[in-house]
């Protein structure tokens, strides 16, 4: 009886032991299942199609090309590999209906496709954006543009993120990735010297009394919820930056970096201090015995010895900064453009997900694109975690020598 | 520059940095407390919001956060503790345990917004829980799982091996050793870890955005399939998207203060327990 109980408990424990692995697997499955659907969806908004004149030789357009056409940034088919013909953009609208009498269109608009066909036939350079139910099928002179799928290259290489653009939503992830890296790297640039300094102070200089204040203070700093940091940033840092640098808006990448730096500090301090603490007493004493003073011992013995731990601290700090959502969402201004300076609004991957998922219709391309963003974020943080792991493993190997 | 002055300069800089970081903490705390303390009243804590979030209190949000804390504790604590018992007492030192460690670390490094996406996809949509306390608690529970596992593992590891060998030598089985010796001894430290994770749960916003949080819902939840308001989400919406930002600022300060007080209490309790109960 006792045996069986032991066995059952052991089995239960083994299963629980695997729980984190299972959760990670589930996360991967569900993120990618939802996200990869993006590459199955059409690059034209659902329920609509694009039609051209048969004289046009262009077969397929990328989302970005479609956007450029409809923004009138491309005005000739020649640029897209077609005939030398001016592009005429036609959007289906109520005013088009008004130009015909009810008789001409029929009671239930049954003649509308024909009329649309006439227009397309008569204009060689036309590109018409129509609801699917009115598309002129099998009419002379009209060709419905093949529905292209959104490609991975459009997603990863696209430089515009306009998920609500018509006729072709733009899911270029580049500005978001750059925004994320931009904000996080500057955050680390601010946090690293501060954090390292405090770690040295804590580990080498601070007296017992000071440690008793600092340690819990840092723990508390790590425990403050990110919305509170965001709120603090919004009410204090953002106006300060706006006034200090005479900017039109204070919600900038810089504000995000400052808040992220404060948030990454506890991680950096704790990990770096732990690493310094592991320096063997014998090494310190040897250094001091050779005539080096305390400061020389710190930067010639202790820091080189704990460098891998310090690097791990930096990597973990970056990881924390990249994934941070709420604080960044509240202070960076959320403009999805490729950042050129620290003093412009930017938008990061997590902030985009948080801001847009609520509005994206479930299962649509926008929703899927946001899950795809989640996948990218997941992969980035995975790389960060694993490199931190490898770096600290190097350390334990070095110690063995 | 001789080595004495360079040391003096360096040490002065480090002292200033240390004070600077504490200064930041007190700045944030002081700012929130200074602005928020005037808002806190019995009425603020026990009434629902009114006048388009510019008046009234935050009672539904407090109740919502308490529900989420309770729910995710039920999810995370048993699982996390069992998992930690396995890794520190049962699993040996082989590849499996290394793999599990790496996975736990990785799970701890996954950004909270990804838990939000995952929770929405699995609990809200696939399993059909909808936006509910259930979905939110499961998501938050999984989020704080690595923290629970890590702190419990540390608590278990802190127990000297002599107790294990002593118990086994007296004829107790492994289960008896864990159940009667290890767990009772590690209990205070385990509790400390759990308290810290409650602090974490109460402040998380991103995972509940799409799994449970309601913008405005004056009535209290009656079942685990109801939506609730939650303190961190409430702070977020009134800070950035209220109808009248200036008028709702006091409410925002008050909400931030309540959140910080929760975290403060959890931290104080944890460090108090740690100091009080650490014997052996």
Interface residues (C-beta under 8 A of the other chain):
Chain A: X2 X5 X6 X9 X10 X12 X13 X14 X16 X17 X18 X19 X20 X21 X23 X24 X26 X27 X30 X31 X33 X34 X194 X197 X198 X200 X201 X202 X205 X206 X210 X213 X214 X216 X217 X218 X219 X220 X221 X223 X224 X225 X226 X227 X228 X229 X230 X231 X232 X234 X235 X236 X262 X265 X269 X293 X294 X295 X296 X298 X299 X316 X319 X322 X323 X324 X325 X326 X330 X350 X353 X354 X357 X358 X362 X370 X371 X374 X377 X378 X381 X382 X384 X385 X386 X388 X389
Chain B: X3 X4 X6 X7 X10 X11 X13 X14 X15 X17 X18 X20 X21 X22 X24 X25 X28 X31 X32 X79 X82 X83 X85 X86 X87 X90 X91 X99 X100 X102 X103 X104 X105 X106 X107 X109 X110 X111 X112 X113 X114 X115 X116 X117 X118 X120 X121 X122 X125 X126 X142 X145 X146 X149 X173 X174 X175 X196 X199 X200 X202 X203 X204 X205 X206 X209 X210 X232 X233 X235 X236 X239 X240 X249 X252 X256 X259 X260 X263 X264 X266 X267 X271
